[in-house]
Amino acid sequence: MEQTGQDRAEATEDAGVSSSAVDQTVRQILDLIRNRAMSVGDVLPTERELCELFGASRNTIREALRTIRTYGLIDPKPRVGAVLADRQNVAIQNFFAAQMDISKTSFHDIQGFRRIIEASIGDHVILNASAAELDALDEVNGLIETSKDVQEAAQRDFDFHLALVKLAGNRMLVQTYQFLSPVILHIMTVGKSIRPILSETRRAHGEIIAALRARDRIAYSYLMSRHLDFGLRFVPDDLENARTRTSPAIPAQPNPTSSKDLHHV
């Protein structure tokens, strides 16, 4: 097919498209989204319209849109165009999980981070959480023992801790915790494959909730720290290979008679 003069001009220009031109166009498109107060589901102008708006070539626009798509901000829709999306969290989660090595050192780092967060929010939760919110947290905890396999048990365990973090009332804190979810869930899954006694997990969580109800800061901090530290003794040296040894089913749960070992990963 014969090229038009405009197509030939664009092809010549695009042969030397610089990253700075693409970066500038990315900023212009993001400014356009902000200035027009566009929201999820809105459709961006067409590539040709963006070319005219910014005086850029078609390939520069395409590279800029491809860059924005990797941020999870837009999705291509056939016969519609680029539509604003809300996948930033997923994109960041996937990036973080890819960068985090699966090792015993990583496990210690993640548990240390969780201890800093979950132990330190105790004061805020004790001062601000209502009885209804603590009842809801107790309901989330009650689901753990109904899990059919270690993956479901890990997810419900994570749900409990995320619900607890949400009681801190800090959106950035919740988002940070969610970004860590792929790594935390893997660690929880490995831990439960080694020591799948869910009744102990539920009871450990119950003790933490009881400390919150009693408005006992010292007991909460101690129980949460002990709860997270307890899992360290069950971590294999080779977490990567432990993934393949994960057992698919949860065995019948015993009734614990002591609160000495009531904790999990």
QUIURRA-V18963 format. One record per residue. N is the residue number from 0. RES is the residue in one letter. SS is DSSP state (a for helix, b for strand, c for the rest). BURIAL is I if it has 16 or more other C-alpha atoms within 10 Angstrom, else O. D_LAST is the distance of its C-alpha to the last C-alpha in Angstrom with 2 decimals. Layout:
<<N RES SS BURIAL D_LAST> <N RES SS BURIAL D_LAST>>
This chain:
<<0 M c O 62.94> <1 E c O 64.87> <2 Q c O 62.94> <3 T c O 64.22> <4 G a O 65.03> <5 Q a O 61.94> <6 D a O 59.70> <7 R a O 61.27> <8 A a O 60.83> <9 E a I 57.16> <10 A a I 56.64> <11 T a O 58.38> <12 E a I 56.40> <13 D a O 53.02> <14 A c O 53.63> <15 G c O 52.94> <16 V c O 50.39> <17 S c O 48.58> <18 S a O 44.98> <19 S a O 46.43> <20 A a O 48.35> <21 V a I 45.28> <22 D a O 43.27> <23 Q a O 46.16> <24 T a I 46.29> <25 V a I 42.57> <26 R a O 43.15> <27 Q a I 46.24> <28 I a I 44.49> <29 L a O 41.66> <30 D a O 44.40> <31 L a I 46.17> <32 I a I 43.14> <33 R a O 42.81> <34 N a O 46.57> <35 R c O 46.98> <36 A c O 43.99> <37 M c O 42.73> <38 S c O 39.68> <39 V c O 37.38> <40 G c O 39.69> <41 D c O 42.70> <42 V b I 44.49> <43 L c I 45.33> <44 P c O 48.93> <45 T c O 49.92> <46 E a I 49.91> <47 R a O 53.68> <48 E a O 53.48> <49 L a I 50.91> <50 C a I 53.25> <51 E a O 56.07> <52 L a O 54.07> <53 F a O 52.84> <54 G c O 55.57> <55 A c I 53.12> <56 S c I 53.47> <57 R a I 51.83> <58 N a I 49.58> <59 T a I 48.47> <60 I a I 47.51> <61 R a I 45.65> <62 E a I 43.67> <63 A a I 42.85> <64 L a I 41.67> <65 R a I 39.56> <66 T a I 37.90> <67 I a I 37.28> <68 R a I 35.86> <69 T a O 33.16> <70 Y c I 32.07> <71 G c I 31.52> <72 L c I 34.48> <73 I b I 36.87> <74 D b I 37.10> <75 P b O 40.26> <76 K b O 41.96> <77 P c O 44.84> <78 R c O 48.20> <79 V c O 46.59> <80 G b O 45.37> <81 A b I 42.45> <82 V b I 40.60> <83 L b I 38.33> <84 A c I 34.72> <85 D c I 31.49> <86 R c I 29.03> <87 Q a O 28.34> <88 N a O 24.66> <89 V a O 24.22> <90 A a I 26.20> <91 I a I 24.23> <92 Q a I 20.85> <93 N a O 22.26> <94 F a O 23.74> <95 F a I 20.63> <96 A a I 18.55> <97 A a O 21.52> <98 Q a O 21.70> <99 M c O 18.09> <100 D c O 17.85> <101 I c I 15.00> <102 S c I 14.57> <103 K a I 12.68> <104 T a O 14.64> <105 S a O 13.53> <106 F a I 9.83> <107 H a O 11.05> <108 D a O 13.33> <109 I a I 11.12> <110 Q a I 8.80> <111 G a O 12.30> <112 F a O 13.74> <113 R a I 11.40> <114 R a I 12.15> <115 I a O 15.78> <116 I a O 15.93> <117 E a I 14.12> <118 A a I 15.50> <119 S a I 18.88> <120 I c I 19.56> <121 G a I 19.78> <122 D a I 23.51> <123 H a O 24.37> <124 V a I 22.56> <125 I a I 24.11> <126 L a O 27.50> <127 N a O 27.56> <128 A c I 25.39> <129 S c O 27.66> <130 A a O 27.25> <131 A a O 27.32> <132 E a O 24.43> <133 L a I 22.29> <134 D a O 23.52> <135 A a O 22.41> <136 L a I 18.87> <137 D a I 19.00> <138 E a O 20.27> <139 V a I 17.43> <140 N a I 15.02> <141 G a I 17.44> <142 L c O 17.05> <143 I a I 13.59> <144 E a I 15.25> <145 T a O 17.91> <146 S c I 15.89> <147 K c O 17.85> <148 D c I 15.53> <149 V a I 12.04> <150 Q a I 13.20> <151 E a I 14.38> <152 A a I 11.38> <153 A a I 9.28> <154 Q a I 12.39> <155 R a I 12.77> <156 D a I 9.38> <157 F a I 10.44> <158 D a I 13.85> <159 F a I 13.05> <160 H a I 11.80> <161 L a I 14.74> <162 A a I 17.07> <163 L a I 16.27> <164 V a I 17.02> <165 K a I 20.16> <166 L c I 21.43> <167 A c I 22.02> <168 G c O 24.86> <169 N c O 24.56> <170 R a O 24.95> <171 M a O 24.30> <172 L a O 20.95> <173 V a I 19.98> <174 Q a O 21.37> <175 T a O 19.54> <176 Y a I 16.15> <177 Q a I 17.41> <178 F a I 18.58> <179 L c I 15.13> <180 S a I 13.96> <181 P a O 14.65> <182 V a I 12.46> <183 I a I 9.47> <184 L a I 10.03> <185 H a I 10.41> <186 I a I 7.19> <187 M a I 5.52> <188 T a I 8.52> <189 V a I 8.38> <190 G a I 5.26> <191 K a I 7.13> <192 S a I 10.25> <193 I a I 9.70> <194 R c I 8.77> <195 P c I 9.92> <196 I c I 10.95> <197 L a I 10.98> <198 S a I 13.41> <199 E a I 11.15> <200 T a I 8.81> <201 R a I 12.24> <202 R a I 13.67> <203 A a I 11.26> <204 H a I 12.04> <205 G a I 15.58> <206 E a I 15.94> <207 I a I 15.14> <208 I a I 17.72> <209 A a I 20.12> <210 A a I 20.11> <211 L a I 21.00> <212 R a I 23.74> <213 A c O 25.08> <214 R c I 25.22> <215 D c O 23.71> <216 R a I 22.49> <217 I a O 21.74> <218 A a I 19.69> <219 Y a I 17.66> <220 S a I 17.02> <221 Y a O 16.13> <222 L a I 13.80> <223 M a I 11.89> <224 S a I 11.80> <225 R a I 10.83> <226 H a I 7.97> <227 L a I 6.52> <228 D a I 8.09> <229 F a I 6.98> <230 G a I 3.99> <231 L a I 7.12> <232 R a O 9.07> <233 F a O 7.72> <234 V c I 8.28> <235 P c O 11.75> <236 D c O 14.57> <237 D c O 15.51> <238 L a I 12.88> <239 E a O 15.95> <240 N a O 17.21> <241 A a I 13.98> <242 R a I 14.49> <243 T a O 17.63> <244 R a O 16.24> <245 T c I 14.00> <246 S c I 15.44> <247 P c O 17.16> <248 A c O 17.22> <249 I c I 15.34> <250 P c O 17.21> <251 A c O 18.95> <252 Q c O 16.93> <253 P c O 18.22> <254 N c O 19.21> <255 P c O 17.47> <256 T c O 20.19> <257 S c O 18.41> <258 S c O 16.06> <259 K c O 15.29> <260 D c O 11.95> <261 L c I 10.72> <262 H c I 7.11> <263 H c I 3.75> <264 V c I 0.00>>
